[in-house]
Amino acid sequence: MSNTPLIAMIKPMLKKLSLVASFTVSICLCLVYIAIAADRVYLDISAPEIRKINIAVPSFQNKSLNDQKQNLSKDMADIIGQALQFHGIIAVLPSEKYGDSQSADWKKLGADYTVLGQYAITGEVLKLEMRLQDAAGDEVVMGKTFSGGMDQKNQMLFKFCDSVIESLTGKPGIAATQIAFVNRDNTIKEVFLTDILGKSLRQITRHKHLTVSPRFLPGGIFLSYTSYHSGNQNLYITDLRQEKTTQALSRRKGLNLAPSWSADGESMILTLSKDGNPDLYLLDRKGEVIEQLTNRAGINVSPAWSPDGSTVVFVSDRSGKPQLFSLDMRTRNVRRLTFEGTENAEPSWSPTENLIVYSSLREGVYQLFTMNPQTGASPKQLTHDLSHHEAPSWSPDGNQVIFAKRDGNKQAIYGIMRNGSFERKLFNFPGSQTYPQWSR
């Protein structure tokens, strides 16, 4: 199954359903914070035009007495630099400009800030001390100390990066978040999980069949997905803190597809075709139906809840071609949102504001657009090249979007800022990657 919009996939599947049916990380954290001003001015990360912040991240100092890990100092500095650059507002100064030394005339080199770190290894325990320093006044903006196992190294570094971003912008960073996706290897599709840099890849499902539409529950501990391995397109949920157990949430005949979870994780909106037509249903956390939300008005798929839970955007072909519609959860009134483009599908609602990103078919190519469903303003186009851009998903801070993009004969996961800048390929995994979803 390719990563085409869901309605295009569902139509042929409906005809064949009768045939198909035969971290938890323990970290000791010590905070050190020194205010450099009574009223701190934060950077607006979402501003359309902003000069990138120049940060130097020299190799960490090794304070271990007998440690032989010569590459660890450079490796940790590189991870910090990559994670900071991932946020789209930071440029890391090449270490060659200052000899990779922790002592330099940072202001003369053009640095705005420096990240200075040191570590010590005692037995199996790694202790990290890191601080963000203002290059102009040599004042410490923020510092943290972490302690944990060597296998927790990257998690500790990511958490520090998120604190750096929060110090600069007033909002936590996204370095410690996770991205789920479907990886295709020949005819088998399985769900995988990775960090933002692709350094820790974990396989979640092992059904050796077709698995689609991973969806995080709020908090990022549980993940739901749809799999065909039992002969029907059933919905499952797994606890990411363990490896072996998965639980069926909905095994109703036909489609059990692509839920959107409420902010409290206690309910979801799901496409079911148990009565023949694919319609949206409100279900509780255990998979019990609370209410049917649409009733035989075309094929209805891809629901996405607004941040306040008052509205749901979804895709329906009730007007002929797939278009976006909104459903008021208080009045149950339905309103059409999109009128441009041959097809509009795969909406994702920003977790921080009234902004929807979706895939729109324009001149034979799927491009990404954003729209505010309340203002009536014209949609804004994010992507422009002649590759298909599909299945967008917002970052938890609402500043970036990940999506699947055609990359040669395969698909890969790309990222882009909400203003259309900083588009780049995120990972170089083998196989073909689709359906990316960011943890919430």
ZAMARGU-4260 file (C-alpha; in steps of 0.2 Angstrom, whole numbers, plus 5000, padded with zeros to 4 digits):
<rodrens>
0) 5000/5000/5000 | 5008/5017/4995 | 5006/5033/5005 | 4992/5040/4995 | 4978/5049/5003
5) 4966/5037/5013 | 4951/5039/5002 | 4960/5033/4987 | 4966/5018/4997 | 4949/5014/5005
10) 4938/5013/4989 | 4946/4997/4982 | 4948/4990/4999 | 4929/4991/5002 | 4926/4980/4988
15) 4938/4967/4994 | 4934/4967/5013 | 4924/4951/5012 | 4939/4943/5004 | 4951/4950/5017
20) 4940/4945/5031 | 4942/4926/5025 | 5061/5034/5145 | 5057/5028/5158 | 5075/5035/5161
25) 5081/5037/5179 | 5091/5053/5179 | 5098/5062/5194 | 5095/5080/5189 | 5103/5095/5197
30) 5098/5113/5191 | 5109/5128/5191 | 5101/5144/5184 | 5109/5161/5185 | 5098/5175/5178
35) 5107/5188/5167 | 5093/5200/5167 | 5077/5204/5177 | 5066/5204/5162 | 5072/5191/5149
40) 5068/5194/5131 | 5064/5178/5122 | 5067/5175/5103 | 5051/5172/5092 | 5055/5155/5084
45) 5040/5157/5073 | 5045/5174/5065 | 5045/5173/5046 | 5062/5182/5046 | 5075/5179/5060
50) 5094/5179/5060 | 5100/5162/5066 | 5109/5162/5083 | 5127/5157/5082 | 5132/5145/5095
55) 5149/5137/5098 | 5149/5119/5105 | 5167/5113/5108 | 5172/5096/5113 | 5168/5091/5131
60) 5182/5091/5144 | 5185/5073/5150 | 5187/5073/5169 | 5188/5055/5171 | 5205/5048/5178
65) 5206/5032/5169 | 5194/5034/5154 | 5200/5029/5137 | 5185/5034/5127 | 5194/5047/5116
70) 5180/5050/5104 | 5166/5053/5117 | 5171/5072/5120 | 5168/5076/5101 | 5154/5064/5099
75) 5144/5073/5113 | 5147/5090/5107 | 5142/5085/5089 | 5125/5078/5096 | 5122/5094/5105
80) 5126/5104/5089 | 5115/5093/5078 | 5100/5094/5090 | 5101/5113/5092 | 5102/5115/5073
85) 5087/5104/5071 | 5076/5118/5078 | 5079/5129/5063 | 5085/5145/5073 | 5103/5140/5077
90) 5119/5139/5067 | 5134/5130/5075 | 5151/5137/5072 | 5163/5125/5065 | 5175/5119/5078
95) 5190/5123/5066 | 5187/5142/5068 | 5192/5140/5087 | 5203/5125/5087 | 5190/5115/5096
100) 5195/5124/5112 | 5184/5128/5126 | 5193/5145/5128 | 5192/5157/5114 | 5187/5175/5110
105) 5169/5170/5106 | 5163/5187/5103 | 5176/5190/5090 | 5172/5174/5082 | 5154/5179/5080
110) 5147/5168/5093 | 5131/5173/5102 | 5132/5159/5115 | 5143/5144/5119 | 5139/5127/5126
115) 5153/5121/5137 | 5152/5103/5144 | 5162/5091/5154 | 5160/5073/5159 | 5166/5059/5170
120) 5164/5041/5170 | 5164/5031/5186 | 5161/5012/5183 | 5145/5012/5172 | 5139/5029/5177
125) 5141/5044/5166 | 5140/5061/5174 | 5138/5077/5163 | 5139/5095/5167 | 5134/5107/5154
130) 5131/5126/5154 | 5125/5139/5141 | 5136/5154/5142 | 5132/5172/5134 | 5147/5175/5123
135) 5146/5194/5125 | 5148/5195/5144 | 5154/5177/5148 | 5139/5175/5160 | 5131/5158/5163
140) 5113/5158/5156 | 5109/5141/5162 | 5117/5125/5168 | 5113/5107/5171 | 5120/5092/5179
145) 5114/5074/5173 | 5119/5057/5179 | 5114/5040/5171 | 5120/5025/5162 | 5130/5026/5146
150) 5115/5020/5137 | 5106/5036/5143 | 5119/5048/5136 | 5109/5054/5121 | 5093/5056/5131
155) 5103/5067/5144 | 5110/5078/5129 | 5093/5080/5121 | 5086/5086/5138 | 5099/5099/5139
160) 5096/5105/5122 | 5078/5107/5126 | 5083/5118/5141 | 5094/5128/5130 | 5080/5131/5117
165) 5068/5136/5132 | 5081/5148/5139 | 5082/5157/5122 | 5063/5156/5116 | 5053/5154/5132
170) 5047/5137/5126 | 5054/5120/5128 | 5063/5112/5113 | 5059/5096/5104 | 5075/5087/5105
175) 5069/5074/5117 | 5053/5070/5107 | 5051/5054/5096 | 5045/5051/5079 | 5035/5035/5074
180) 5034/5030/5056 | 5030/5015/5045 | 5044/5007/5036 | 5041/4996/5020 | 5053/4982/5016
185) 5047/4973/5001 | 5029/4969/5005 | 5030/4970/5024 | 5026/4987/5033 | 5031/4988/5051
190) 5030/5003/5064 | 5047/5010/5070 | 5052/5023/5082 | 5067/5035/5082 | 5074/5051/5090
195) 5075/5067/5080 | 5092/5063/5074 | 5089/5045/5069 | 5102/5039/5081 | 5091/5026/5090
200) 5080/5016/5079 | 5068/5004/5087 | 5056/4992/5079 | 5038/4993/5087 | 5028/4980/5077
205) 5033/4963/5071 | 5017/4957/5063 | 5026/4953/5046 | 5012/4960/5037 | 5004/4977/5033
210) 5004/4990/5047 | 4998/5008/5044 | 4994/5024/5053 | 5003/5025/5069 | 4996/5038/5082
215) 5004/5043/5098 | 4992/5045/5113 | 4996/5061/5123 | 5012/5059/5134 | 5020/5048/5121
220) 5020/5032/5131 | 5006/5023/5121 | 5005/5021/5102 | 4990/5015/5092 | 4991/5008/5075
225) 4981/4998/5062 | 4987/4981/5056 | 4980/4968/5043 | 4990/4953/5051 | 4974/4945/5058
230) 4965/4946/5041 | 4955/4962/5045 | 4960/4980/5047 | 4960/4980/5066 | 4966/4994/5078
235) 4979/4990/5091 | 4988/4999/5105 | 5005/4996/5113 | 5014/5002/5129 | 5031/5009/5123
240) 5039/5005/5140 | 5039/4987/5135 | 5042/4976/5120 | 5030/4961/5119 | 5012/4965/5123
245) 5000/4974/5111 | 4981/4975/5114 | 4967/4976/5102 | 4956/4991/5103 | 4944/4988/5089
250) 4941/4972/5079 | 4925/4977/5071 | 4922/4970/5053 | 4929/4981/5040 | 4940/4997/5043
255) 4946/5002/5060 | 4957/5016/5054 | 4968/5031/5059 | 4961/5038/5076 | 4963/5055/5082
260) 4966/5055/5101 | 4958/5068/5113 | 4970/5079/5123 | 4967/5069/5139 | 4969/5052/5130
265) 4952/5046/5136 | 4943/5046/5119 | 4947/5045/5100 | 4938/5048/5084 | 4940/5033/5072
270) 4935/5028/5055 | 4924/5012/5056 | 4915/5003/5041 | 4906/4990/5052 | 4889/4995/5044
275) 4896/4997/5026 | 4900/5015/5024 | 4916/5022/5031 | 4910/5034/5045 | 4918/5043/5060
280) 4914/5037/5077 | 4918/5043/5094 | 4925/5029/5105 | 4932/5029/5123 | 4949/5023/5128
285) 4944/5005/5129 | 4937/5005/5111 | 4918/5006/5115 | 4908/5017/5104 | 4900/5032/5112
290) 4893/5040/5096 | 4892/5040/5077 | 4898/5057/5071 | 4895/5055/5052 | 4881/5045/5043
295) 4884/5039/5026 | 4888/5056/5018 | 4903/5049/5007 | 4919/5041/5014 | 4924/5050/5030
300) 4942/5048/5036 | 4958/5056/5043 | 4950/5065/5058 | 4961/5078/5068 | 4956/5086/5084
305) 4958/5105/5087 | 4969/5109/5102 | 4954/5114/5113 | 4944/5099/5108 | 4930/5110/5101
310) 4932/5105/5083 | 4937/5091/5072 | 4944/5092/5054 | 4942/5077/5043 | 4942/5072/5025
315) 4926/5067/5015 | 4922/5064/4997 | 4904/5069/5000 | 4906/5084/4987 | 4914/5073/4974
320) 4932/5074/4977 | 4941/5072/4994 | 4940/5089/5003 | 4943/5095/5021 | 4927/5098/5032
325) 4926/5104/5050 | 4914/5096/5063 | 4909/5107/5078 | 4909/5094/5093 | 4896/5105/5102
330) 4883/5107/5089 | 4888/5093/5077 | 4887/5105/5062 | 4898/5101/5047 | 4906/5115/5036
335) 4917/5113/5021 | 4934/5121/5023 | 4944/5118/5006 | 4938/5123/4989 | 4955/5124/4979
340) 4965/5110/4973 | 4959/5094/4964 | 4960/5084/4981 | 4963/5089/4999 | 4968/5076/5012
345) 4978/5071/5027 | 4975/5086/5039 | 4985/5088/5055 | 4980/5101/5067 | 4994/5111/5076
350) 4994/5107/5095 | 4997/5126/5099 | 4985/5136/5088 | 4971/5136/5075 | 4982/5131/5060
355) 4980/5115/5049 | 4993/5108/5038 | 4987/5096/5024 | 4991/5088/5007 | 4983/5096/4992
360) 4984/5089/4974 | 4989/5104/4963 | 4993/5100/4944 | 4996/5082/4948 | 5008/5084/4963
365) 5003/5083/4981 | 5010/5099/4990 | 5008/5104/5008 | 4997/5119/5013 | 4992/5127/5030
370) 4976/5136/5033 | 4967/5144/5048 | 4949/5137/5048 | 4942/5152/5057 | 4949/5167/5048
375) 4945/5162/5030 | 4962/5168/5024 | 4969/5160/5009 | 4979/5144/5012 | 4998/5146/5012
380) 5009/5134/5002 | 5024/5127/5011 | 5032/5115/4997 | 5034/5118/4979 | 5045/5105/4971
385) 5038/5092/4960 | 5039/5077/4972 | 5024/5071/4981 | 5023/5078/4999 | 5011/5068/5010
390) 5005/5063/5028 | 5011/5079/5037 | 5012/5079/5056 | 5016/5094/5067 | 5030/5095/5080
395) 5024/5097/5098 | 5029/5115/5099 | 5020/5119/5083 | 5035/5126/5074 | 5039/5112/5062
400) 5030/5099/5051 | 5037/5082/5046 | 5030/5073/5031 | 5033/5058/5018 | 5041/5064/5002
405) 5045/5054/4986 | 5064/5051/4986 | 5069/5042/4970 | 5059/5025/4970 | 5056/5026/4988
410) 5049/5038/5001 | 5058/5046/5015 | 5054/5057/5030 | 5057/5076/5028 | 5055/5091/5039
415) 5051/5109/5036 | 5048/5125/5046 | 5030/5131/5048 | 5035/5146/5037 | 5041/5134/5023
420) 5059/5136/5026 | 5073/5124/5031 | 5066/5109/5021 | 5078/5094/5023 | 5078/5075/5023
425) 5079/5069/5041 | 5085/5051/5040 | 5094/5039/5029 | 5086/5023/5035 | 5085/5008/5023
430) 5068/5004/5015 | 5054/5016/5012 | 5047/5027/5026 | 5029/5034/5027 | 5015/5039/5039
435) 5027/5049/5051 | 5019/5055/5067 | 5027/5066/5080 | 5025/5062/5099 | 5014/5074/5109
</rodrens>
